[in-house]
Amino acid sequence: MRLVCLLSLCVVLLLGQAPQDLPPIAPRPESRDLKLPNGKLQRDEIAKADYKKNLEDASQLVQLSQDVKEALQNGDQYVVSVRTIKKLDDIDKLSRSIRGRLKRY
C-alpha cells in the first residue's frame, strides 16, 4: 500500500513539472494603444461613439418615460396596457445598455 502511494505521489510530482525547453510566451500588445489608419487612437474613437450612443439612448429614455407617465395618468388605476409594459421593458433595456457602456471606462 505504501509503495502504491509513493509511486502515485512520484507520478503526480513528475507530471506537475513544466518542461524547461518551451519558448517564452510573447506579451500581447496593448489593445488600448492601437491606432486607426487616420492616425487617431482606437479607444478615443470608441469613447466618442459610446458618448453619442449614450446621448441618443438617454433622449429615447426620456421620451419613453414621458409616454409611460402619460399612459399611467390617462389610464385606470387597475388597468395597465401591454404597450405601457413594453415601454417599461424598453426603458430597462436602454438603462442597462447605457450603464454597460459607462462601466467600460
C-alpha positions in Angstrom: 0.0 0.0 0.0 2.8 2.4 0.8 4.5 1.5 -2.5 1.4 2.4 -4.4 1.0 5.7 -2.6 4.7 6.5 -3.1 4.5 5.7 -6.8 1.4 7.8 -7.3 3.0 10.7 -5.5 6.0 10.5 -7.8 3.9 10.4 -10.9 1.9 13.4 -9.7 5.1 15.3 -9.0 6.7 14.4 -12.3 3.6 15.4 -14.3 3.3 18.7 -12.4 6.7 19.9 -13.5 6.8 22.2 -16.5 9.3 21.4 -19.3 12.2 23.8 -19.5 12.7 23.8 -23.2 9.5 25.7 -24.2 9.9 29.1 -25.7 8.7 32.0 -23.6 5.2 33.4 -24.3 5.4 36.8 -26.1 3.5 39.5 -24.4 0.4 40.7 -26.2 0.5 44.3 -27.4 -1.8 46.6 -25.5 -5.1 47.0 -27.3 -5.5 50.5 -25.8 -2.6 51.8 -27.9 -4.0 50.7 -31.3 -4.1 53.5 -33.9 -6.6 53.6 -36.8 -5.5 54.3 -40.3 -6.4 58.0 -39.9 -3.9 58.3 -37.0 -6.4 58.5 -34.2 -6.4 56.2 -31.2 -9.0 53.5 -31.4 -10.0 53.9 -27.8 -10.7 57.6 -28.3 -13.0 56.8 -31.3 -14.8 54.1 -29.3 -15.3 56.6 -26.5 -16.7 59.2 -28.9 -19.1 56.6 -30.4 -20.2 55.5 -27.0 -20.8 59.1 -25.9 -23.0 59.7 -29.0 -24.9 56.5 -28.4 -25.4 57.3 -24.7 -26.9 60.7 -25.7 -29.3 59.1 -28.2 -30.3 56.4 -25.7 -30.8 59.0 -23.0 -33.1 61.1 -25.1 -35.0 58.0 -26.1 -35.2 57.1 -22.4 -36.7 60.5 -21.6 -39.3 60.1 -24.4 -40.3 56.6 -23.2 -40.6 57.7 -19.6 -42.8 60.6 -20.6 -45.0 58.3 -22.6 -45.3 55.9 -19.7 -46.2 58.8 -17.4 -48.9 60.0 -19.7 -50.3 56.5 -20.1 -50.5 56.0 -16.4 -52.2 59.4 -15.8 -54.8 58.7 -18.5 -55.4 55.1 -17.6 -57.4 53.4 -14.9 -55.7 52.6 -11.6 -56.3 48.9 -12.1 -55.5 48.6 -15.8 -52.1 48.9 -17.5 -51.8 48.4 -21.2 -49.5 45.9 -22.8 -47.9 48.8 -24.7 -47.0 50.5 -21.5 -45.4 47.4 -20.1 -43.4 47.1 -23.4 -42.2 50.6 -23.0 -41.1 49.9 -19.4 -39.2 46.9 -20.8 -37.5 49.2 -23.3 -36.6 51.6 -20.6 -35.0 48.8 -18.7 -33.0 47.7 -21.7 -31.9 51.2 -22.5 -30.7 51.9 -19.0 -28.8 48.6 -18.9 -27.1 49.4 -22.2 -26.1 52.9 -21.0 -24.8 51.5 -17.7 -22.8 48.8 -19.5 -21.2 51.4 -21.8 -20.3 53.6 -18.9 -18.8 50.8 -16.9 -16.3 50.1 -19.6 -14.2 53.1 -18.6 
